[in-house]
């Protein structure tokens, strides 16, 4: 049975953020769009901005601004409600970002971002077997949203760093697509494997993408090229797999007023609606002092 659709006809949708009025904010990565888009409950859309780049991840702060991973020149940009770029960061103090991927605010008010660890042009035109053999140096960064400077490189050497999310207890979890692994940051600064979300290992490029927590600590993760959302309990045990209509789910967001998730899926250019049976964990949206 197919999932219900919230929207379709989108150009490579990613990074959904559920808004209080029932709309979904997201980024469209497709060449024809390269945008931040808002999809209303009636299916109509509004383009916030089209700044180009490779928009891949989206978060919102308490000021109503959008933080876009994958802005022009492989940057993280802050965009106001009118679509104007008001801040930008494009390097970690040692090197430029290679491929900004996902972004989220932590309970400390800082921005956390993954960098996949390879320039997008290095992947162009390659077969899946060739993609798996490339040299990746994925990273996870902690960024001060007031100064737009990287203050800490939390992890490096990841094989295509991708989704990240904060648990109800404030733990940071992030993943790497090419191994299927989700990691958890532990108090001493190291990170440890939390789960592997791939159902059927093969030579194809498949693995975790965007993630979101339910309020009870259950973790939901879109699994690219396997066509499902993997559900894990607080110990990392896989307890369910929720099928998507297409094989390429990229990310998800909880309905703030219910127990369903909105899943962005590339193959159908859609936002799918799936019952989660749990309420979502509210996202951190700090006010940013702009003085």
matplotlib code that plots the C-alpha trace (Angstrom):
import matplotlib.pyplot as plt

x = [0.0, 1.4, 2.0, -0.1, 1.6, 1.8, 3.4, 4.9, 6.7, 9.6, 13.1, 15.3, 13.7, 15.7, 15.9, 12.2, 11.2, 7.6, 6.1, 3.4, 0.9, 1.1, 3.5, 6.8, 10.0, 12.6, 15.4, 15.2, 18.6, 17.6, 19.4, 16.1, 15.5, 18.5, 16.0, 14.5, 10.9, 7.8, 5.0, 1.6, -0.9, -3.0, 0.0, 0.9, 4.5, 6.4, 10.0, 12.0, 15.2, 17.3, 20.9, 22.3, 25.0, 24.0, 21.3, 21.2, 20.2, 17.9, 17.3, 15.5, 16.4, 14.1, 14.3, 12.6, 15.8, 16.8, 20.2, 21.1, 23.9, 25.1, 24.9, 27.0, 30.6, 30.1, 29.0, 26.6, 24.4, 21.8, 18.9, 16.2, 12.5, 12.7, 15.4, 18.4, 21.7, 22.6, 25.5, 27.9, 30.6, 32.6, 35.6, 36.7, 39.8, 42.1, 40.4, 37.2, 34.2, 34.0, 30.3, 28.1, 25.3, 23.0, 22.5, 20.8, 20.8, 21.9, 20.6, 23.6, 22.3, 25.2, 24.8, 26.0, 26.8, 28.1, 30.5, 30.3, 34.0, 34.4, 33.8, 30.5, 32.3, 34.6, 31.5, 30.0, 29.4, 30.9, 29.3, 28.3, 31.3, 33.6, 31.8, 32.5, 36.2, 36.7, 38.7, 36.3, 37.1, 33.7, 33.5, 31.1, 31.4, 30.2, 29.6, 28.9, 25.8, 26.6, 30.1, 29.6, 32.9, 33.7, 34.6, 35.1, 35.7, 33.9, 34.7, 36.7, 37.6, 34.0, 33.0, 30.4, 29.1, 25.4, 22.5, 22.6, 20.1, 20.0, 18.4, 16.0, 19.0, 21.0, 23.3, 24.5, 24.1, 25.4, 25.9, 28.1, 26.3, 28.9, 29.2, 25.6, 26.7, 25.0, 27.4, 26.8, 29.1, 30.1, 31.2, 34.9, 34.7, 35.0, 32.2, 31.0, 28.8, 25.2, 23.5, 23.8, 20.6, 21.3, 19.0, 20.7, 24.4, 25.5, 27.9, 25.5, 25.9, 23.2, 23.0, 21.7, 20.7, 18.5, 17.4, 14.9, 14.0, 10.7, 10.0, 10.5, 14.0, 13.2, 15.4, 14.1, 16.5, 15.9, 17.9, 18.9, 18.7, 16.8, 13.4, 12.6, 12.9, 14.8, 13.4, 15.8, 15.1, 17.2, 19.9, 20.3, 18.3, 16.4, 12.7, 11.0, 11.4, 8.8, 8.7, 8.6, 7.0, 10.4, 13.9, 15.5, 14.2, 16.5, 15.2, 12.3, 10.5, 7.9, 4.5, 4.5, 0.8, 0.6, 2.3, 3.3, 6.5, 7.0, 9.6, 11.3, 11.9, 13.9, 12.7, 9.1, 10.1, 7.7, 7.0, 5.4, 3.3, 4.0, 2.4, 5.1, 2.8, 4.9, 5.1, 8.2, 10.9, 10.7, 13.7, 16.0, 15.4, 17.4, 17.1, 20.2, 21.5, 21.9, 23.2]
y = [0.0, 3.4, 6.2, 9.3, 12.3, 15.7, 17.1, 15.9, 17.4, 18.7, 18.8, 16.5, 17.5, 17.4, 18.8, 19.1, 21.3, 21.1, 24.5, 25.3, 26.3, 22.8, 23.9, 22.2, 24.1, 22.3, 22.6, 21.5, 20.3, 19.8, 21.9, 23.5, 24.8, 25.1, 26.7, 27.0, 26.2, 26.2, 23.7, 24.7, 22.2, 22.7, 21.7, 25.1, 26.3, 29.5, 30.0, 31.7, 32.0, 30.5, 31.2, 28.2, 26.1, 22.6, 23.0, 19.8, 20.5, 23.0, 24.2, 27.2, 29.4, 31.3, 34.4, 32.8, 32.6, 29.6, 27.9, 26.2, 23.6, 23.7, 27.4, 29.0, 27.9, 25.0, 27.2, 27.3, 30.3, 32.1, 33.4, 35.7, 35.3, 37.4, 35.2, 37.5, 36.0, 37.6, 35.4, 32.8, 30.4, 28.4, 27.0, 25.5, 27.7, 25.1, 24.3, 25.1, 23.0, 20.2, 19.3, 20.7, 18.1, 18.3, 21.0, 21.2, 23.3, 21.7, 22.3, 24.6, 27.0, 26.2, 25.0, 21.5, 20.6, 17.6, 17.9, 14.8, 15.0, 15.1, 17.7, 17.0, 17.3, 14.4, 12.2, 13.3, 10.6, 7.8, 4.3, 3.2, 0.9, 3.8, 6.1, 3.6, 3.6, 7.4, 9.0, 10.6, 12.8, 13.6, 15.9, 17.1, 20.7, 22.9, 26.4, 29.6, 31.1, 34.6, 34.8, 32.2, 30.5, 26.9, 26.4, 22.7, 19.8, 17.0, 14.2, 13.6, 10.8, 9.8, 8.0, 10.5, 12.2, 12.8, 13.1, 14.3, 14.8, 15.4, 12.9, 13.9, 13.7, 16.0, 13.4, 14.1, 11.3, 11.4, 9.0, 8.0, 6.8, 4.4, 2.2, 2.3, 3.3, 5.8, 7.1, 8.6, 11.2, 10.2, 12.5, 12.2, 13.5, 10.2, 8.7, 5.1, 3.0, 3.2, 1.2, 0.0, 0.8, -1.1, -4.0, -5.8, -5.0, -5.1, -3.4, -0.5, 2.8, 2.8, 3.9, 6.5, 10.0, 12.4, 11.5, 12.7, 11.7, 10.9, 12.4, 9.0, 8.6, 6.4, 7.3, 7.4, 7.4, 7.6, 4.9, 5.9, 3.3, 0.9, 2.7, 2.8, 4.6, 2.6, 2.8, 2.3, 2.1, 3.9, 1.2, 1.3, -1.9, -1.8, -2.3, -1.4, -0.4, 1.8, 1.5, 4.5, 4.7, 5.3, 3.9, 7.3, 8.8, 11.6, 13.0, 13.3, 15.6, 15.0, 16.6, 19.0, 18.4, 14.6, 11.3, 11.1, 11.9, 13.7, 12.0, 13.7, 11.2, 12.0, 9.3, 10.6, 14.2, 13.9, 14.5, 11.3, 11.0, 7.9, 7.1, 6.9, 6.1, 8.5, 12.2, 13.9, 15.6, 19.4, 20.8, 23.4, 26.8, 29.3, 33.1, 34.5, 37.8, 40.0, 43.1]
z = [0.0, -1.0, 1.5, 1.2, -0.5, 1.1, -2.2, -5.4, -8.4, -6.3, -7.7, -5.4, -2.1, 1.1, 4.6, 5.6, 8.5, 9.7, 10.5, 13.0, 10.3, 8.7, 6.0, 5.2, 4.5, 2.6, 0.1, -3.5, -4.8, -8.5, -11.1, -12.1, -8.6, -6.1, -3.7, -0.3, -0.7, 1.5, 0.6, 2.1, 3.3, 0.1, -2.1, -3.3, -3.0, -2.2, -3.2, -0.4, -2.3, -5.1, -4.3, -6.2, -4.7, -3.7, -1.0, 0.9, 4.5, 6.3, 9.9, 11.3, 14.2, 16.6, 14.6, 11.6, 9.6, 7.4, 7.7, 4.5, 4.2, 0.7, -0.2, -2.9, -3.0, -0.6, 2.3, 5.2, 4.8, 6.9, 5.0, 6.4, 5.9, 2.7, 1.2, 1.7, 2.8, 6.1, 7.1, 5.6, 6.7, 4.1, 5.9, 9.2, 9.7, 8.1, 4.8, 2.8, 3.3, 0.6, 0.5, 3.3, 3.9, 7.0, 9.7, 13.1, 16.2, 19.4, 22.9, 23.5, 20.8, 18.4, 14.8, 14.0, 10.4, 8.5, 5.6, 3.4, 2.8, -0.9, -3.6, -5.6, -8.9, -7.9, -7.9, -11.2, -13.8, -11.7, -11.3, -7.8, -7.5, -8.3, -5.8, -3.0, -3.8, -3.6, -0.8, 1.7, 4.7, 6.1, 9.2, 11.8, 12.9, 15.8, 14.6, 16.6, 14.9, 16.1, 14.7, 11.9, 12.8, 13.4, 17.0, 17.0, 14.6, 16.4, 14.0, 10.8, 8.4, 7.9, 4.7, 3.5, 6.6, 6.3, 8.8, 12.3, 15.2, 18.9, 21.3, 24.2, 26.6, 24.3, 22.8, 19.3, 16.7, 13.2, 10.4, 7.4, 4.3, 2.9, 5.9, 7.0, 10.5, 12.9, 15.6, 19.0, 20.5, 24.0, 26.9, 26.4, 22.9, 21.1, 19.0, 19.1, 16.7, 17.7, 14.9, 11.3, 9.3, 6.1, 5.7, 2.8, 2.3, -1.3, -3.7, -4.2, -2.6, 0.1, 3.7, 6.2, 5.3, 7.4, 11.0, 13.5, 17.1, 18.6, 22.0, 23.7, 22.2, 19.3, 16.3, 12.7, 9.8, 6.1, 4.3, 0.8, -2.0, 0.2, 0.2, 3.9, 7.2, 9.8, 13.3, 16.3, 20.0, 22.6, 22.5, 18.7, 18.1, 14.8, 15.7, 12.5, 8.8, 7.3, 3.5, 1.3, -2.2, -3.8, -3.2, -2.4, 0.9, 1.9, 5.2, 7.5, 10.0, 12.6, 12.4, 15.4, 15.9, 15.5, 15.3, 11.7, 9.8, 6.5, 4.4, 1.4, -1.4, -4.6, -6.9, -6.8, -6.1, -3.2, 0.5, 1.8, 4.9, 7.2, 10.5, 13.2, 16.1, 18.3, 18.8, 17.6, 19.7, 19.3, 17.5, 19.1, 17.6, 19.5, 19.2, 17.6, 19.1, 16.1, 18.0]

ax = plt.figure().add_subplot(projection="3d")
ax.plot(x, y, z, "-o")
ax.set_aspect("equal")
plt.show()
